[in-house]
């Protein structure tokens, strides 16, 4: 018994350490990551190898059976997931078939719903969080937030449940497509495609805001482009709900897409999502983020003080980014619907259009 407990304890400590280093490295520009890994990993070659493996999976295209911070799992990382013997296990009416992804917050498995005869994705908390009351609370909040929003561009939640030993899981559709992050990695998106995707995202977030849900972690790896052109927003793991105390000012989310007020740990409202969508839209069109830095502190300074470069953008977008990326929330779009209206006008669509994004020709 004791060897098993010690192994489990050391595994959680190792996972948590890998997560800490990965979270710092993923914020950096690729050219700066080597220096950061030198500083964090030192002579620990195993830690560096594991982090580099996750970074490699995070940066390349892969299946989208993941929910943000869920990473495509490199072969050497799958061994860790496979060590948790769930393949072939029954969880409620679901039979788990294979691991799909592992990330900082959770593990995702492909499963078969024996009751409704369909493929689904089951998301479990990461091993090092399975005994954390706060993590379980956040996990439940994620399910509640996504389930509260009935919108075609929001990831559906089939149900939330728990295994016999208390491991919580969320059941979701098994989407076929690619993440926006993987798409951007191939180069900037065409103007009309970028705006159409941005419009779908703005409409979805507008609906969320009307229902009192603030996403707080919108980024390309949380956005899936389905094969039919429909866009889906994933991962409401750090969403803020209107019925949750507003004094929760933990710095949650991904730094590169955080608003200035989020970086400063101030109280947030829906305008923090306006900023994040502005960053995502900029990145789609130019293939790079508007605010960059060689490390976390430099990136924070850029977000708080630097002006985004608009010279390489079409002139009709200057006013859009002035309103979306204003440092002060009071100078930003007051509502996501205003953002959607401006995007729709750029491509001649109705603001509440459900038209799918044009799909590029595939070679």
C-alpha positions, -999 to 999 in steps of 0.1 A, spaced: 0 0 0 27 25 10 47 22 -22 16 29 -42 8 60 -21 43 73 -24 43 67 -61 10 86 -64 24 114 -43 56 118 -63 37 116 -96 15 145 -85 45 166 -74 62 159 -107 31 168 -127 27 200 -108 64 210 -114 61 202 -151 29 224 -152 47 253 -135 76 253 -160 53 247 -190 30 276 -180 60 299 -179 76 287 -211 44 287 -232 40 325 -226 74 332 -242 83 337 -278 99 305 -291 134 321 -294 134 329 -257 122 295 -244 157 280 -243 169 305 -219 139 302 -197 142 264 -196 179 267 -187 169 288 -158 140 267 -146 152 232 -153 190 236 -146 205 201 -147 172 183 -144 172 168 -179 140 147 -173 120 178 -164 133 197 -194 125 167 -217 89 165 -204 83 202 -207 98 203 -242 75 174 -251 45 193 -240 56 225 -258 61 205 -290 26 191 -288 11 225 -279 27 241 -310 18 217 -337 -15 208 -353 -35 179 -340 -69 165 -332 -93 188 -314 -105 163 -289 -92 186 -262 -103 215 -241 -80 242 -238 -49 238 -218 -56 203 -232 -26 196 -254 -21 172 -282 -2 144 -264 32 135 -277 40 97 -277 63 99 -246 36 118 -226 9 93 -234 27 68 -212 17 89 -182 -19 89 -191 -18 52 -200 -5 45 -165 -39 55 -152 -57 23 -163 -89 36 -178 -88 21 -212 -118 -2 -214 -133 10 -181 -170 18 -176 -179 52 -162 -216 54 -159 -229 45 -194 -196 54 -210 -168 30 -221 -134 46 -223 -115 36 -254 -84 57 -255 -66 88 -241 -67 119 -262 -49 146 -244 -33 157 -211 -28 192 -199 -22 214 -169 -58 210 -156 -72 178 -170 -71 147 -190 -94 139 -219 -104 105 -231 -124 92 -260 -154 72 -249 -185 54 -263 -219 63 -249 -236 29 -248 -270 44 -241 -272 68 -270 -246 50 -292 -223 79 -299 -187 89 -295 -180 115 -267 -151 131 -249 -147 127 -211 -127 153 -193 -112 144 -159 -93 166 -135 -55 162 -138 -41 137 -112 -24 164 -91 -58 182 -87 -81 153 -79 -80 159 -42 -83 197 -44 -117 211 -32 -110 244 -51 -101 225 -83 -134 205 -81 -153 237 -75 -137 252 -106 -145 221 -126 -181 223 -116 -182 260 -125 -168 251 -160 -197 227 -166 -223 251 -153 -210 280 -173 -209 262 -206 -242 244 -200 -259 277 -193 -253 291 -228 -274 276 -256 -255 289 -286 -242 272 -317 -207 286 -312 -204 273 -276 -191 238 -267 -220 217 -256 -220 199 -222 -239 166 -221 -235 161 -184 -212 161 -154 -207 131 -131 -184 113 -108 -168 79 -107 -174 55 -78 -142 68 -61 -152 105 -65 -133 115 -97 -153 142 -114 -157 142 -152 -175 163 -178 -190 147 -209 -188 166 -242 -192 161 -279 -163 147 -298 -156 176 -322 -139 170 -355 -118 199 -367 -87 218 -357 -79 245 -331 -75 281 -342 -40 279 -327 -30 251 -351 -45 271 -380 -26 302 -371 6 282 -369 3 276 -407 2 314 -413 -21 344 -411 -58 338 -421 -74 356 -450 -91 388 -440 -127 376 -447 -121 343 -429 -107 361 -399 -136 385 -396 -162 358 -401 -145 337 -373 -143 369 -351 -180 376 -357 -190 341 -346 -169 345 -315 -183 379 -307 -219 366 -310 -212 337 -288 -196 358 -261 -224 384 -264 -249 356 -255 -226 345 -226 -224 380 -213 -262 384 -213 -264 353 -192 -238 366 -167 -209 344 -179 -175 360 -186 -151 335 -202 -118 351 -190 -95 328 -210 -103 332 -247 -74 322 -268 -67 303 -301 -62 269 -283 -97 273 -268 -113 278 -302 -121 250 -326 -127 254 -363 -150 226 -373 -148 211 -408 -180 227 -419 -168 262 -409 -186 265 -376 -166 279 -347 -168 265 -312 -155 281 -280 -142 256 -255 -130 255 -219 -150 276 -194 -127 264 -166 -119 299 -153 -152 315 -163 -168 340 -139 -205 335 -132 -228 363 -120 -239 343 -90 -203 338 -78 -188 364 -54 -172 392 -74 -143 395 -50 -125 365 -66 -96 383 -82 -72 354 -87 -51 359 -118 -66 332 -140 -62 326 -177 -33 328 -201 -12 359 -198 -7 367 -235 -45 372 -239 -52 389 -205 -66 424 -204 -46 450 -184 -71 449 -156 -68 411 -155 -30 414 -153 -34 438 -124 -57 414 -106 -86 439 -106 -123 430 -106 -133 421 -141 -164 425 -162 -174 415 -197 -150 440 -213 -120 417 -204 -134 393 -230 -136 422 -255 -98 427 -251 -91 389 -255 -111 387 -287 -92 418 -300 -59 400 -293 -72 368 -311 -85 387 -341 -52 406 -344 -33 373 -343 -55 357 -369 -49 385 -394 -12 391 -389 -1 357 -376 14 372 -344 1 387 -312 -1 424 -306 18 423 -273 49 402 -269 78 399 -245 108 377 -239 95 366 -204 64 371 -183 75 404 -168 82 418 -203 49 406 -216 31 421 -187 48 455 -194 38 453 -230 1 446 -222 0 474 -197 20 501 -216 27 492 -252 5 503 -281 -3 476 -307 12 482 -341 -16 488 -366 4 499 -397 3 465 -414 -35 462 -409 -62 473 -433 -72 509 -425 -108 499 -418 -96 478 -389 -78 506 -371 -109 519 -353 -119 483 -344 -86 476 -327 -86 511 -311 -119 501 -294 -111 465 -287 -75 470 -273 -80 502 -253 -60 499 -221 -89 513 -200 -121 493 -200 -140 526 -201 -125 533 -236 -132 498 -249 -163 485 -266 -190 488 -240 -206 456 -251 -196 427 -272 -226 434 -295 -209 466 -306 -178 447 -315 -200 422 -335 -217 451 -353 -184 465 -365 -171 431 -376 -203 424 -395 -202 457 -413 -167 448 -426 -179 418 -445 -215 429 -452 -232 404 -429 -260 409 -404 -246 413 -369 -263 382 -356 -254 361 -387 -248 324 -382 -230 321 -415 -200 298 -411 -165 310 -418 -153 303 -453 -130 273 -455 -97 277 -473 -89 254 -502 -70 224 -489 -40 213 -509 
